[in-house]
Amino acid sequence: MSTASGRVVVVTGGTRGIGLGLAREFLARGCRVVVCGRTQSSVDQGLAALSAGDRATGLATDVTDRASVQALWDHAVATFGRVDVWVNNAGISAPKRDIVDMAQEVVEDVFKVNVVGTHNGCAVAAKGMEAQGGGFVWNMEGFGSDGRVQAGIGIYGSSKRALRYLTEALVKEHKESSVKFGFLSPGIVVTDLLVGDYADDPEGFDKAKKIFNILGDKVETVTPVLAEKVLAAQKNGARVEWLTNAKAAKRFMTAGFTKRDLFQDA
């Protein structure tokens, strides 16, 4: 693998939110970055926000389509020569609703992007990295990955639970490989995805904000730490986690003395 300052990093869904934040932090650490979004306009906007010149590039990509993901890999290699780190960040949520009331097309979309899309990234990146001599693939976890259950977000949580199993199996299958897999857990981050989950439930959002303001953080707080630890990781099966159990417990203990409003600009 290349040195940290010269690594090539692909971030799927890297045109906004956590993905854009990660891309910015990788660039700040001397990496060259490739991002993707669903449309070319979103890619162009993301690259403009990164303002990194020829150290960043991007391609419109449908992560649910293997050929499209392969085209992203090919674009990265054609531009920078190789890919050292691949972050499967692209993901979507669903409206806060009981499982039995969720429309079939919504369920299919969530699993296609979060599970099938991540699998496509893993398959393409692993084969490409094996051929080039190694690399590190990271899968983005979310609520439900650890088995916690909450009413109203069962479909999203189920997809993230499946993603953890998928990653655990990939780690085991690659224990003798030059390609490594890791778990990336950002915790509760205030993004348009999080706020959008409550678009049809303003009362629920008002209640949820109390917990979010205790346990949540902004993109610019979380992503520098995640990027730093991703680049430092060396072991297959590594876990990079922002909101640890110890940190969550401390946040609750001090909540009465700390006033936070993460949504004032949302």
C-alpha positions in Angstrom: 0.0 0.0 0.0 1.2 3.5 -0.7 2.3 5.9 2.0 -0.4 7.8 3.8 0.4 11.1 2.1 0.1 9.6 -1.4 -2.8 7.1 -1.0 -5.7 7.1 -3.4 -9.1 6.9 -1.7 -12.5 6.2 -3.2 -15.5 7.4 -1.3 -18.9 6.3 -2.6 -21.6 8.8 -1.9 -18.8 11.3 -1.4 -20.6 14.3 -2.8 -22.4 15.4 0.4 -22.8 14.7 4.2 -20.4 12.3 5.8 -19.0 11.2 2.5 -18.0 14.7 1.5 -16.6 15.3 4.9 -14.4 12.2 4.7 -13.3 13.2 1.2 -12.2 16.6 2.5 -10.3 15.1 5.4 -8.5 12.5 3.3 -7.4 15.4 1.0 -6.2 17.4 4.0 -4.0 14.4 4.8 -2.3 14.4 1.4 -4.4 11.7 -0.3 -5.9 11.9 -3.8 -9.6 11.3 -3.7 -12.3 9.9 -6.0 -16.0 10.5 -5.2 -19.2 9.4 -6.7 -22.8 10.5 -6.6 -26.0 9.5 -8.4 -25.8 12.3 -11.0 -23.0 14.2 -12.7 -24.4 17.4 -11.3 -24.0 16.1 -7.8 -20.4 15.0 -8.6 -19.6 18.4 -10.0 -21.0 20.1 -6.9 -19.1 17.9 -4.6 -15.8 18.5 -6.5 -16.4 22.2 -6.4 -16.9 22.1 -2.7 -13.7 20.1 -2.2 -11.8 22.6 -4.4 -8.8 20.2 -4.7 -7.9 20.7 -8.4 -6.4 17.6 -10.0 -6.1 15.8 -6.6 -9.8 15.0 -6.7 -12.0 13.5 -9.4 -15.4 11.9 -9.6 -17.9 10.0 -11.6 -21.7 9.6 -11.6 -22.3 6.1 -10.3 -25.2 3.8 -9.6 -23.9 1.6 -6.8 -26.7 -0.9 -7.2 -25.3 -1.7 -10.7 -22.0 -3.7 -10.7 -20.9 -2.4 -14.1 -21.3 1.2 -12.9 -19.2 0.5 -9.8 -16.6 -1.2 -12.0 -16.6 2.0 -14.2 -15.8 4.0 -11.0 -12.9 1.7 -10.2 -11.6 2.0 -13.7 -11.9 5.8 -13.6 -9.9 5.9 -10.4 -7.2 3.7 -11.7 -7.1 5.6 -15.1 -6.7 8.9 -13.2 -4.4 8.0 -10.3 -2.9 4.6 -11.2 -4.3 2.6 -8.3 -6.8 2.5 -5.3 -5.5 2.1 -1.8 -8.6 2.7 0.2 -12.2 2.2 -0.8 -15.0 3.5 1.5 -18.5 2.1 0.9 -20.3 5.2 2.3 -23.2 5.4 -0.1 -26.5 4.7 1.7 -30.1 5.8 2.0 -32.7 5.7 4.8 -36.4 5.5 4.8 -39.3 7.5 6.3 -39.9 6.8 10.0 -42.7 4.2 9.7 -43.7 0.8 11.0 -42.3 -2.1 9.0 -45.6 -3.4 7.8 -46.6 0.0 6.6 -43.5 0.5 4.5 -44.0 0.5 0.7 -42.4 -2.4 -1.1 -40.4 -0.1 -3.4 -38.9 1.8 -0.4 -37.8 -1.5 1.2 -36.2 -2.6 -2.1 -34.4 0.7 -2.6 -33.0 0.7 0.9 -31.6 -2.9 0.6 -30.4 -2.3 -3.0 -28.3 0.7 -2.0 -27.2 -0.2 1.5 -26.6 -4.0 1.0 -26.4 -4.7 -2.7 -24.5 -1.4 -3.3 -22.0 -2.2 -0.6 -21.5 -5.7 -1.9 -20.9 -4.3 -5.4 -18.2 -2.0 -3.9 -16.6 -4.8 -2.0 -16.6 -7.2 -4.9 -15.1 -4.7 -7.4 -12.6 -3.2 -5.0 -11.4 -6.5 -3.6 -10.7 -8.0 -7.0 -9.0 -4.8 -8.2 -6.9 -4.6 -5.1 -5.9 -8.2 -5.2 -4.6 -7.7 -8.7 -2.6 -4.6 -7.7 -1.1 -6.2 -4.5 -3.4 -5.1 -1.7 -5.7 -2.5 -0.3 -8.3 -1.7 2.4 -12.1 -1.7 2.0 -14.3 0.0 4.6 -18.1 -0.5 5.1 -20.2 2.2 6.8 -22.3 1.0 9.7 -25.4 2.6 11.1 -28.1 2.2 13.7 -29.1 -1.4 13.8 -25.6 -2.8 13.0 -25.1 -3.9 16.5 -28.5 -5.4 16.9 -30.2 -2.6 18.7 -33.9 -2.2 17.7 -36.0 0.9 17.5 -39.6 1.2 16.3 -40.0 3.2 13.1 -36.6 2.6 11.6 -36.7 -1.2 11.2 -36.1 -1.3 7.5 -33.0 0.9 7.7 -31.8 -1.0 10.8 -32.3 -4.3 9.1 -30.1 -3.3 6.2 -27.3 -2.1 8.5 -27.5 -5.3 10.5 -27.1 -7.3 7.3 -24.2 -5.1 6.4 -22.3 -6.0 9.6 -22.8 -9.7 8.9 -21.6 -9.2 5.3 -18.5 -7.4 6.6 -17.7 -10.0 9.2 -17.9 -12.7 6.6 -15.6 -10.7 4.3 -13.1 -10.3 7.1 -13.1 -14.1 7.6 -12.9 -14.9 3.9 -9.9 -12.5 3.5 -7.8 -13.5 6.5 -5.0 -14.7 4.2 -5.5 -12.1 1.6 -3.6 -8.9 0.8 -7.0 -7.1 0.8 -8.3 -6.1 4.2 -11.9 -5.2 5.3 -12.9 -2.8 8.1 -16.0 -1.4 9.9 -16.5 2.3 9.9 -19.0 3.6 12.5 -19.7 7.4 12.6 -22.4 7.4 15.3 -25.2 10.0 15.1 -24.2 12.7 12.6 -26.4 15.6 11.7 -26.9 15.4 7.9 -29.8 16.0 5.6 -30.3 12.2 5.6 -31.0 12.2 9.4 -33.3 15.3 9.3 -35.1 13.9 6.2 -36.1 10.8 8.1 -38.6 12.9 10.1 -40.0 14.9 7.2 -43.5 13.5 7.8 -43.2 13.4 11.6 -42.4 16.8 13.1 -43.5 15.8 16.6 -41.3 12.7 16.5 -38.4 14.9 15.3 -38.9 17.3 18.3 -38.6 14.3 20.7 -35.7 12.7 18.8 -33.7 16.0 18.9 -33.3 15.7 22.6 -31.3 12.5 22.2 -29.6 13.7 19.0 -28.3 16.7 20.9 -26.8 14.5 23.5 -25.3 11.8 21.4 -25.0 13.4 18.0 -22.2 15.5 16.4 -21.6 17.5 13.2 -19.8 16.2 10.1 -16.8 18.5 10.7 -16.4 17.1 14.2 -16.5 13.4 13.3 -14.8 13.0 10.0 -11.3 14.2 10.9 -11.0 11.4 13.5 -12.5 8.8 11.2 -10.2 9.7 8.3 -7.1 9.7 10.6 -7.9 6.3 12.0 -8.8 4.8 8.6 -5.4 5.8 7.2 -3.6 4.4 10.3 -5.4 1.0 10.3 -3.4 -2.0 9.3 -5.3 -5.0 10.6 -8.0 -6.9 8.7 -11.2 -6.6 10.6 -10.3 -3.2 12.1 -13.0 -1.1 13.6 -13.1 2.7 13.5 -15.8 3.9 15.8 -16.7 7.5 16.9 -19.5 7.1 19.4 -18.2 4.4 21.7 -20.3 3.0 24.6 -18.0 4.9 27.0 -18.4 8.2 25.2 -22.2 7.7 25.0 -22.4 7.1 28.8 -20.3 10.2 29.5 -22.6 12.3 27.3 -25.7 11.2 29.2 -24.0 11.8 32.5 -23.1 15.4 31.6 -26.2 16.2 29.5 -27.7 18.3 32.4 -24.7 20.6 32.4 -24.1 20.8 28.6 -26.5 22.6 26.3 -26.1 21.7 22.7 -28.2 22.5 19.6 -26.9 20.7 16.6 -30.0 21.6 14.5 -29.9 25.4 14.7 -28.7 25.6 11.1 -30.6 22.5 9.8 
